């Protein structure tokens, strides 16, 4: 099992390629160029992605906990699938599909009111989760406020340094998705 992360805001032409690939996937390849459109998106988006295996995510999750960047919370459930199957989804009115996507996105972006940082549950499953810029900013602020000795210890590890760089970069790109 691994974790894939991607910037929320992709530059062009990667943003258009992602939108096209998502539409094509939803339509069952109706664009006629699947999987070529997926491959194009993956190629264009690669510079805006980060991946960790389960051990790497566990390592980063633990250091985030130790430095106060995350908090414990219980995720609320995602909305139930209101469609009778994939054909019902594909044939449904666009407003019905959009309403479901909006509810799913809200569930993916959930945080715990009054808490600061990133909910740890966003790093314990493939979600899909959405980590916003405010969460990242708060987490990085907590990291910078943690004891200098702890930061120095953490920063001896190349993976941790790469993860911090990813977080800082993602903050400037609308946050990131976890899948």
N, C-alpha and C positions, 0 to 999 in steps of 0.2 A: 504494500500500500504506500502511496506517496501523496504529497500535497503539491498542488499547482496553484500559483499565484499569478494574477495578471492585473495590470493597471486598469482602473475604471475608465479613465480618459486616454484613449489611444490617439496618436496623431494620424493624420491622413498619410497614406491611403489605408493604413491598418484598420482604422475605425470603420471605413466603408466595407472593407473585406470581412470584418467580424460580423457586421450587420447582415451582409449578404449570406455568409455561411450559416448564421442563425436562422435566417428566413428559409434558406434551402433545406436545412435540417428539419425545421418544423413542417415544411411542405412535403417531406419525404423525397427530396431530391428533384422536385418539379422544375428546378431551374435548368436541368439537363446537363449541368456541369459538375455534379457531385461525383467524386470527392475532390476534383480539381479546385473548386472554390474553397473547400476546407483547407487544402494544402497551401493555397495562396495566403489565406488568413494566417495560418500557423507560421508561415515563413515571415510575413510582414510583422507579426506580433511578437516574434521570438525575443527581440531586444527589450520587450516590455513585460517579460515573464520571469518568474523565479520558481524553482522547484526544490523540494526537499523530500528525502525518503522519510519513513516513519521514525527512524532513529534521529535524524537531523532535526526533525520537527520537535521531537521530544526534548532534545538538547536545548534548542532555542526557546521552547515553551518554559523549560525549567529556569533558564537565565532570565527570561521575561518576568517570571514569578518572583525570583530572588531580588530583582531590581525594581519591583513594584509597578511594572508596566501593564500587568494584567490583573483582573479580579475574578473571583469565583462567582458564578451565577448559574442559574438553570435556564436553558433556552426554552422559549415558548414554542409550541408546535407550529409547523408550517401549515398553510391552508390545505384543506382536503382537496383532492383532484375532483373538480365538479363535472368532468366530462365522462361519457360512457366508454371512451376508448380513443385511440389515436385518430380514427376516422371522424369521430364526433368533434375532436379538437380541430382537425383540419377543415371541417365543414362549418364550424361554429362562426357566428357573427364576429367580426374583428373586435367589436367593443367588449364582447364576452371574454375573448382571449386576452385582451388588454387589461381588463379588470383582474383576471387571474394573475397575470404577470406582475401587476402593480402590488397585489396582496403578497405574492411570493417575494418580490423585491423588498417589501417592508419587513417581512419575516427574516430575510437574509441580513438586513441591516440592523436588526434589533440590538439594543443595549439595555442595561438596567438603569432605570431612572435614579439619579443621585450618585451613581458610581462614576469613577474617573479611570480612564485607560481603555483597554480592550478586554472584552469578556473572554476568559480563557477557553470557553467552549468553542469559540471560532477557530481554535487551533487543535481541537481534539477529534474533529471529523472533517470530511470533505465538503460539508455543507450541502448546498452552496451557501457561502457566507459572503457578506460585504463588509469590509472594514473601511470606515470613512476617514476623512482627513482629520476631523476633530479627535477621533479615537487615537489616531497615529500621533498627532501633536501632543496629546495628553500623555501617551505612553513614553514618547521621547523626552518630555519634560521630566517625568518621573525618573527616567534613566539618568538624565543629566544631574538630577538631585540626589541620586544614590551615592553612597560613599565612594570616594575616589579609588580606594584600594579595591573595592568590589569591581568597579568599572575596569580598572587596570587588569585585574585577574580575568575578567570576561574577555577583554580585548586581546588576550594572548592567543585566542582561538580564531583561525581564519574564517571558519563558518560563521561565527558570531559577528565578526567584522563585516562580512558580506551581507548578513541578515540586517544589520543596522543600516548599511548603505542602501539596501533595498527599501527599508522602511522610510528612510529620508527621501529617496527618489519617489516612492509611491505617494508620499504626502503632497508632492507637486503635481501629481497626475490623478487627482480626484479620489485617492485611496486605492484599494485593491480587492479583488475577488479571491476567495479560497474555494478550491474545488479538488 
